[in-house]
Amino acid sequence: MPVAFYYVFYLLWNDFVKDNWSNKQEWTLIEVIPPKELETGPKLMESIYQGLSGVHVSYNAFEEYLLGMDTDKFSFELVGLGGEVHFYIRVQKKLRNLVESQIYAQYPNAEITEVEDYMKNFPRVVPNRDWNLWGSDLVLTAADPIPIRTYDKFEEDITGTMLDPMAAFVELFGSLPPGQNLLLQFIIKPLPEAWRNDQVKVVQKLAGRIKEPSGGILKDIVDVFTHLFAALMGPVEFPETAAKEQQPLAFRLTPGEQEQLKAIEENLGKNMYKVKMRFIYLGKREGFDMGYVSAYFGANRQFNDLNLNNVRPDNSKTTAHFVAIDPRLQTMKRRIYERYRKRNTDGANVVFSTTELATVYHFPDMNVLTPSLPRVESKKGTAPSNLPIG
């Protein structure tokens, strides 16, 4: 019992001190309005994530486990508010200049403004008499180092034009009627480079350098007696001239496994982030349509690659069956709603490289023509140095 209580206490204490530390920080919410004539794709956004990875800090045991000190986080949010599409970033005030400088460096014609938290426009507690919601965390189906389908794979075969993966989301979020809202949240925290050292085992296992456990001496004894009769009564068999394990790696792996191994190694060469992905559909009960949830996950399937990794809901956080269905539903809905409001990272997290992050969250290019997406109409520039003054 003391051992079991220790692990429970550790989880509860760790959540408490980290939440307490996070609540002490000063936060602000900024909105980014992308330029109208944006011709480049997600590559620029990847540079932004690479620049933000420099905020990683290592703390000692006292600071981490007793004070709850943690590496600074950023919350990148794509929000559809009754048909209006917004790109928000929640950041600590001390890091606002860093975020803005990174954005302006890649998108000099973008417009960045500090805004009030849009969550204040919704009720304090949902669901209630007038509002309902559906929500879920998003997780991966395979190990973290295995990448999802990234933006460099979104290319039209004939013209070579990149198909912006954000187009489907912006169109969906911009099609909402008044009173219906879609909220997508990515809370990211840079990881130390040492993280990838543990993930090398995934590559080594795929390459056959780490053998599966044999099962011990008991399994070997069972195998001997199991195959003894067949060996005595069956025909004589000669060992193969070259065991599969002794063949070159290129011959042992299938084309799909070779492609997967290459993708993992390339992914591990990037800066990595621990990511909390959360999706919520929040709306007035009158007009609440679960079809928007299906449409979102339909658009989300474009990131899936059956040979690599897939993004899926974490067994819906707002669905209950059998016993005490309604009370459990109300509790789960209120919990995920409160975690979204507080930008809480409790629950399942995934690890994304900067390339994967840039794929799932970036500013859409000029080919995305949704009228509900605000754009900076004119370019910014300084006055000529030789302008006469008089």
C-alpha positions in Angstrom: 0.0 0.0 0.0 2.7 2.6 0.8 4.2 1.9 -2.7 0.8 2.4 -4.4 0.1 5.5 -2.4 3.5 6.9 -3.3 2.8 6.8 -7.0 -0.7 8.3 -6.5 0.8 11.1 -4.3 3.6 11.7 -6.8 1.1 12.3 -9.7 -1.2 14.5 -7.6 1.7 16.5 -6.1 3.4 16.9 -9.5 0.2 18.3 -11.0 -0.4 20.6 -8.1 3.1 22.2 -8.0 3.3 22.6 -11.7 -0.2 24.2 -11.9 0.7 26.4 -9.0 3.9 27.5 -10.7 2.1 28.2 -14.0 -0.7 30.2 -12.3 2.0 32.5 -10.8 3.2 33.5 -14.3 1.9 36.5 -16.2 0.2 35.5 -19.4 -1.1 37.3 -22.4 -2.9 36.4 -25.6 -1.9 37.7 -29.0 -3.6 37.3 -32.3 -1.7 36.9 -35.5 -3.3 38.2 -38.7 -1.3 36.7 -41.6 -0.5 38.8 -44.7 -2.8 38.6 -47.7 -0.1 37.9 -50.3 1.5 35.0 -48.4 3.2 32.8 -51.1 5.3 30.5 -48.8 4.2 27.4 -47.0 4.8 25.9 -43.6 8.6 26.0 -43.9 8.6 29.5 -42.4 6.6 28.3 -39.4 9.1 25.6 -38.8 11.8 28.2 -38.4 9.7 29.9 -35.8 9.4 26.7 -33.8 13.1 26.2 -34.0 13.7 29.7 -32.7 11.3 29.2 -29.8 13.0 25.9 -28.7 15.8 28.0 -27.2 13.6 28.7 -24.1 14.3 25.2 -22.7 15.8 25.3 -19.2 17.0 22.4 -17.0 16.1 22.6 -13.3 17.4 20.7 -10.3 15.3 18.3 -8.3 14.4 20.9 -5.7 13.2 23.4 -8.3 11.3 20.8 -10.4 9.6 18.6 -7.8 9.1 21.0 -4.8 8.7 24.4 -6.5 7.1 23.0 -9.7 9.4 25.1 -12.0 9.2 24.0 -15.6 10.3 25.0 -19.1 8.1 27.8 -20.5 5.2 26.7 -22.6 3.3 28.3 -25.6 -0.3 27.7 -26.6 -1.0 27.9 -30.3 -4.7 28.0 -31.0 -6.8 27.9 -34.1 -10.3 29.1 -33.3 -13.6 29.4 -35.2 -16.0 31.7 -33.4 -19.3 31.7 -35.1 -17.7 31.7 -38.5 -14.8 34.0 -37.7 -11.3 32.3 -37.9 -8.5 33.4 -35.6 -4.9 32.4 -35.0 -4.1 33.0 -31.3 -0.9 32.4 -29.3 -0.9 32.4 -25.5 2.5 33.3 -24.1 4.1 34.6 -21.0 4.5 38.4 -21.1 8.2 38.1 -20.6 8.4 36.0 -23.8 6.1 38.1 -25.9 8.9 40.0 -27.6 10.6 36.8 -28.5 7.5 35.3 -30.1 6.7 38.5 -32.0 10.3 38.9 -33.3 10.3 35.3 -34.5 7.0 35.9 -36.4 8.0 39.2 -37.9 11.3 37.7 -39.0 9.5 35.1 -41.1 6.3 37.1 -41.8 7.3 40.8 -41.9 3.9 41.9 -43.2 1.9 40.1 -40.5 -0.1 42.0 -37.9 0.2 41.1 -34.2 -2.1 42.5 -31.5 -2.7 41.8 -27.9 -6.3 40.7 -27.3 -8.5 39.6 -24.4 -8.9 35.9 -23.8 -11.8 34.8 -26.0 -12.7 32.2 -23.4 -14.0 35.0 -21.2 -16.9 35.4 -23.6 -18.2 31.9 -22.8 -19.9 30.7 -19.6 -17.8 29.8 -16.6 -19.2 26.3 -16.5 -20.2 24.3 -19.6 -22.4 22.3 -20.2 -25.4 24.2 -18.8 -29.0 24.9 -19.8 -28.0 26.9 -22.9 -24.6 25.5 -23.9 -23.3 22.1 -24.8 -19.9 20.7 -25.9 -18.0 17.7 -27.2 -14.2 17.4 -26.8 -11.3 15.1 -26.8 -7.5 15.0 -26.4 -5.6 14.0 -29.6 -2.9 11.3 -29.5 -0.8 9.2 -31.8 -1.4 5.5 -32.7 2.3 4.6 -32.8 5.5 5.6 -31.0 6.4 9.3 -30.8 9.5 9.2 -33.0 7.5 7.8 -35.9 6.3 10.9 -37.8 2.9 11.8 -39.2 2.5 12.8 -42.8 4.3 16.1 -42.9 3.9 19.2 -45.2 6.6 18.2 -47.6 4.3 15.3 -48.7 1.4 17.7 -49.6 2.4 18.3 -53.2 0.3 18.1 -56.3 1.9 15.5 -58.7 1.4 17.4 -62.0 2.0 21.0 -61.2 4.2 20.5 -58.1 2.2 23.0 -56.2 1.9 22.4 -52.4 -1.6 21.7 -51.2 -1.9 23.7 -47.9 -3.2 21.3 -45.2 -4.6 24.2 -43.2 -7.1 24.9 -46.0 -9.6 22.3 -44.9 -9.5 23.5 -41.3 -9.9 27.2 -42.1 -12.8 26.4 -44.5 -14.5 24.3 -41.8 -13.9 26.8 -39.0 -15.1 29.6 -41.2 -18.4 27.8 -42.1 -19.8 27.8 -38.5 -23.1 29.6 -37.9 -23.4 32.2 -35.0 -23.4 30.5 -31.6 -21.3 27.5 -32.8 -17.5 27.4 -32.1 -14.6 25.0 -32.9 -11.5 25.3 -30.6 -8.2 23.6 -31.5 -5.3 23.9 -29.0 -1.6 22.9 -29.2 0.3 23.5 -25.9 4.0 23.0 -26.7 7.1 22.8 -24.6 10.6 22.3 -26.0 12.4 19.1 -25.0 16.1 18.8 -24.4 18.2 17.2 -27.1 18.9 14.3 -24.7 15.3 13.1 -25.2 16.2 11.6 -28.6 18.9 9.4 -27.0 16.2 7.1 -25.5 14.3 7.1 -28.8 17.2 5.7 -30.8 16.1 2.3 -29.5 13.1 2.5 -31.8 15.4 2.9 -34.8 17.7 0.1 -33.5 14.8 -2.3 -33.0 13.4 -1.6 -36.5 16.9 -2.2 -37.9 17.1 -5.5 -36.1 19.9 -4.5 -33.8 17.8 -5.1 -30.7 16.5 -8.7 -30.5 13.2 -9.5 -28.9 13.5 -11.3 -25.5 13.5 -15.1 -26.0 11.3 -15.9 -23.0 14.0 -17.5 -20.9 15.2 -21.0 -20.2 11.7 -22.3 -19.5 10.5 -21.4 -23.0 13.6 -23.0 -24.5 12.9 -26.3 -22.6 9.2 -26.2 -23.8 10.4 -25.6 -27.4 12.8 -28.6 -27.2 10.1 -31.1 -26.1 7.5 -29.5 -28.5 9.7 -30.0 -31.6 11.4 -33.3 -30.5 8.8 -35.6 -31.9 8.5 -33.7 -35.2 12.3 -33.8 -35.5 12.5 -37.5 -35.0 9.7 -38.5 -37.4 10.0 -35.8 -40.0 12.4 -35.5 -43.0 16.0 -34.3 -42.5 16.2 -30.5 -42.9 19.4 -28.6 -43.7 20.0 -25.1 -42.4 19.7 -22.3 -44.9 23.0 -21.1 -46.4 22.5 -17.6 -45.0 20.3 -16.9 -42.1 18.0 -13.9 -42.4 19.7 -12.2 -39.5 23.0 -12.4 -41.3 21.8 -10.7 -44.4 22.4 -7.0 -45.1 19.8 -4.7 -43.6 18.7 -3.6 -47.1 17.6 -7.2 -47.9 16.0 -7.8 -44.5 13.7 -4.8 -44.5 10.6 -4.4 -46.7 10.3 -1.2 -48.8 7.8 0.1 -46.3 10.1 -0.6 -43.3 13.0 1.1 -45.1 10.8 4.2 -45.7 9.7 4.1 -42.1 13.3 3.9 -40.8 14.4 6.8 -43.0 11.5 8.9 -41.8 12.2 8.2 -38.1 15.9 9.1 -38.5 15.1 12.3 -40.3 12.5 13.2 -37.7 14.9 12.6 -34.8 17.3 15.1 -36.4 14.8 18.0 -35.6 14.1 20.0 -32.5 11.4 18.2 -30.5 8.4 19.5 -28.5 6.2 17.9 -26.0 2.7 18.7 -27.2 -0.8 18.7 -25.7 -3.4 18.5 -28.5 -7.0 19.2 -27.5 -10.1 19.8 -29.6 -13.5 21.1 -28.4 -16.7 21.8 -30.2 -18.6 24.3 -28.1 -22.0 25.7 -29.0 -25.5 26.8 -28.1 -27.8 23.8 -27.7 -30.1 25.2 -30.4 -28.2 24.4 -33.5 -25.6 22.1 -31.9 -24.6 19.7 -34.7 -22.2 16.8 -34.2 -21.6 16.9 -37.9 -18.9 19.5 -37.3 -17.0 17.0 -35.2 -17.1 14.4 -38.0 -16.0 17.1 -40.5 -13.0 18.1 -38.2 -11.7 14.5 -37.9 -12.3 14.0 -41.6 -10.0 16.9 -42.3 -7.6 15.6 -39.6 -7.1 12.4 -41.5 -4.9 14.1 -44.1 -2.0 13.9 -41.5 -2.3 10.1 -41.3 0.0 7.8 -43.0 -0.7 4.1 -42.4 3.0 3.3 -42.9 4.0 5.8 -40.3 1.8 7.5 -37.7 -1.8 8.7 -37.2 -3.5 11.3 -35.1 -6.7 10.0 -33.4 -9.0 11.1 -30.5 -8.0 9.8 -27.1 -11.2 7.7 -26.6 -13.4 10.8 -26.5 -13.3 12.6 -23.2 -17.0 13.4 -23.4 -18.6 10.0 -24.1 -20.0 7.6 -21.5 -21.9 4.3 -21.6 -23.8 2.0 -19.3 -23.7 3.2 -15.6 -24.7 6.8 -14.5 -24.3 8.1 -18.0 -25.6 11.6 -17.6 -23.6 12.5 -14.4 -20.4 11.1 -15.8 -20.9 13.0 -19.1 -21.4 16.3 -17.3 -18.3 15.7 -15.2 -16.1 14.8 -18.2 -17.3 17.7 -20.3 -16.7 20.2 -17.5 -13.3 18.8 -16.9 -12.0 19.1 -20.4 -13.6 22.5 -20.8 -11.8 23.7 -17.6 -8.5 22.3 -18.8 -8.9 24.1 -22.1 -9.6 27.4 -20.3 -6.5 27.0 -18.1 -4.3 25.6 -20.9 -3.7 22.6 -18.8 -1.4 19.8 -20.0 -2.8 17.0 -17.8 -3.5 13.7 -19.6 -1.9 12.2 -22.7 0.8 14.2 -24.4 2.7 13.5 -27.7 6.1 14.5 -29.0 6.3 16.4 -32.3 9.3 17.6 -34.3 9.3 21.2 -35.6 8.4 19.8 -39.0 5.3 18.0 -37.6 4.3 21.1 -35.6 4.6 23.3 -38.7 2.4 20.8 -40.5 -0.5 20.9 -38.0 -0.3 24.6 -37.2 0.8 27.3 -39.6 -0.5 30.4 -41.3 -2.3 29.5 -44.5 -1.0 30.8 -47.8 -2.7 33.0 -50.3 -4.5 30.1 -52.0 -6.8 29.8 -49.0 -9.5 32.3 -49.9 -11.9 31.9 -47.0 -13.6 35.3 -46.5 -13.9 34.7 -42.7 -10.1 34.7 -42.3 -8.8 38.2 -41.6 -5.8 39.3 -43.7 -3.4 42.2 -43.6 -4.5 44.1 -46.8 -1.4 46.3 -47.3 2.3 45.8 -46.9 4.2 47.6 -44.2 7.3 49.7 -45.0 9.4 52.6 -43.8 9.5 56.0 -45.4 12.3 56.7 -48.0 15.5 58.0 -46.3 15.8 60.8 -48.9 12.2 62.1 -48.3 12.4 66.0 -48.2 11.2 67.5 -44.9 9.8 71.0 -45.1 
